[in-house]
C-alpha cells in the first residue's frame, strides 16, 4: 500500500443490522497476524449478496487488474504514473457471494473521482465503509473527509518530511 492511499473496507448495512440490531460505531479489526484483518466477512455472510452486478459497475469505475483474477477473486487497479487507485473483492467458493470488499483511494487524484464513485456505489447499495481502525462510516463524502484528515495518508501529503521524521 502506498502511503498516499487511503484504505476503506466495505460492509453491507443490512448485514450489520442483522448481526447487531443496530449500527455500532466500529467493527473488529486486527493486525495480530501482521496482516490487516477485519470482521467484515461475518456481515457479508448475513446477507449472502451476489457480486455480479457490482463487478460490472466497478469495472466502469476502475479497470480490472492484469493479475489475481479468477471466479472468486477480483482485483482492480489504475495503471498510471499519477494515480494509484485499487479495489479487491473476494467471493465464497460455493455460493459466489461477497465475503470481502475493500479499496484504496489515491488522495493525490484531482477531485477524487475514484473515491466519489465508490461512495456513489455504496449509496446505491446501502453499504457502509470502515477504516483501518474499524470505525464505521456512512457513504458520505463529508464524513469520510473527516476520517481522511486523521489518516497517515493525509499527514504524508500535508508534509512528507515531517511525516517521515515522526515515523
C-alpha positions in Angstrom: 0.0 0.0 0.0 1.4 3.4 -1.0 1.5 5.9 1.8 -0.8 8.3 -0.1 -3.5 5.7 -0.5 -6.5 5.8 1.9 -8.0 2.4 2.7 -11.7 1.8 3.1 -13.3 -1.6 3.7 -16.9 -2.1 2.6 -19.7 -3.9 4.6 -23.4 -4.2 3.9 -25.5 -2.1 6.2 -28.2 -4.8 6.4 -25.6 -7.4 7.5 -24.5 -5.2 10.4 -28.1 -4.5 11.4 -29.0 -8.2 11.3 -25.9 -9.1 13.4 -26.1 -6.3 16.0 -29.7 -5.0 15.8 -28.3 -1.5 15.2 -25.2 0.1 13.7 -22.3 0.2 16.1 -19.6 2.8 15.9 -17.0 0.3 14.7 -16.3 -3.3 13.8 -13.5 -5.5 14.9 -10.1 -5.2 13.1 -6.7 -6.7 14.0 -3.1 -6.8 13.0 -2.2 -9.8 15.3 -1.1 -11.9 12.3 0.9 -9.0 10.8 -1.8 -8.7 8.2 -4.8 -6.5 8.4 -7.9 -8.5 9.2 -11.5 -7.4 9.9 -14.8 -8.8 10.9 -16.3 -7.8 7.6 -16.9 -11.3 6.4 -19.5 -12.1 9.1 -21.6 -9.1 7.9 -21.4 -10.2 4.2 -22.4 -13.8 5.3 -25.5 -12.3 6.9 -26.9 -11.0 3.6 -25.4 -13.6 1.1 -25.0 -10.9 -1.6 -24.1 -12.0 -5.1 -21.4 -9.9 -6.8 -22.3 -10.0 -10.5 -23.9 -6.5 -10.7 -21.2 -4.9 -8.5 -18.3 -6.3 -10.5 -19.7 -4.8 -13.7 -20.2 -1.4 -12.0 -16.7 -1.4 -10.5 -15.3 -2.2 -14.0 -16.8 1.1 -15.1 -15.0 3.0 -12.3 -11.6 1.4 -12.5 -10.0 -1.1 -14.9 -9.6 -4.8 -13.9 -6.1 -5.6 -12.8 -3.9 -7.7 -15.0 -3.3 -10.2 -12.2 -5.0 -12.2 -9.5 -8.5 -12.6 -11.0 -10.5 -15.8 -11.1 -14.1 -16.8 -10.3 -13.7 -15.9 -6.5 -11.2 -13.1 -6.5 -11.4 -9.8 -8.3 -8.8 -7.1 -8.4 -8.9 -3.6 -10.0 -6.0 -1.2 -10.4 -5.3 2.1 -12.0 -2.1 1.8 -14.1 -0.8 5.4 -14.2 2.2 7.4 -13.2 -0.1 10.0 -11.5 -2.9 7.9 -9.8 -2.8 4.7 -7.9 -6.4 3.5 -7.0 -7.3 -0.1 -6.5 -10.0 -2.4 -5.2 -10.4 -6.0 -4.1 -13.3 -8.4 -3.8 -13.3 -11.9 -2.6 -16.2 -14.3 -3.0 -17.2 -17.5 -1.3 -16.2 -20.5 -3.4 -19.5 -22.3 -3.3 -22.1 -19.6 -3.2 -20.1 -16.9 -5.1 -21.4 -14.3 -2.6 -19.2 -11.5 -1.4 -17.0 -12.2 1.6 -14.6 -9.3 1.5 -14.6 -6.0 -0.4 -12.1 -3.1 0.1 -10.5 -0.4 -1.9 -7.7 2.2 -1.6 -8.2 5.7 -3.0 -5.2 7.7 -4.1 -5.5 11.0 -2.3 -3.4 12.7 -4.9 -6.1 12.2 -7.5 -7.6 15.5 -8.6 -11.2 15.9 -7.4 -11.0 12.3 -6.0 -13.2 10.8 -8.8 -12.5 7.2 -7.8 -13.4 7.8 -4.2 -16.5 9.7 -5.1 -17.6 7.0 -7.5 -17.1 4.3 -4.8 -19.2 6.5 -2.4 -22.0 6.6 -5.0 -21.8 2.8 -5.5 -22.1 2.4 -1.7 -25.1 4.8 -1.5 -26.9 2.8 -4.3 -26.3 -0.5 -2.5 -26.7 0.5 1.2 -23.1 -0.2 2.1 -21.1 1.3 4.9 -17.3 1.9 5.0 -14.8 1.2 7.7 -11.2 2.5 8.1 -8.1 0.7 9.3 -9.2 1.3 12.9 -12.6 -0.3 12.3 -14.6 3.0 12.5 -17.8 2.6 10.6 -18.9 5.4 8.3 -21.8 6.2 6.1 -21.1 6.6 2.4 -21.0 10.4 2.8 -18.1 12.4 1.5 -18.0 14.9 4.4 -17.9 12.1 7.0 -15.2 10.3 5.0 -13.3 13.5 4.6 -13.0 13.8 8.4 -11.6 10.3 8.6 -9.1 11.1 5.8 -7.9 14.1 7.7 -6.9 11.8 10.6 -5.1 9.3 8.4 -1.4 8.8 7.7 -2.0 9.2 4.0 -3.3 12.7 4.6 -0.5 13.5 7.1 2.0 12.4 4.5 0.6 14.5 1.7 0.4 17.5 4.0 4.1 17.4 4.9 6.1 14.3 3.8 9.3 15.4 5.6 7.5 15.9 8.9 5.6 12.6 8.4 8.9 10.6 7.9 10.6 12.3 10.8 7.7 11.2 13.1 7.6 7.7 11.8 
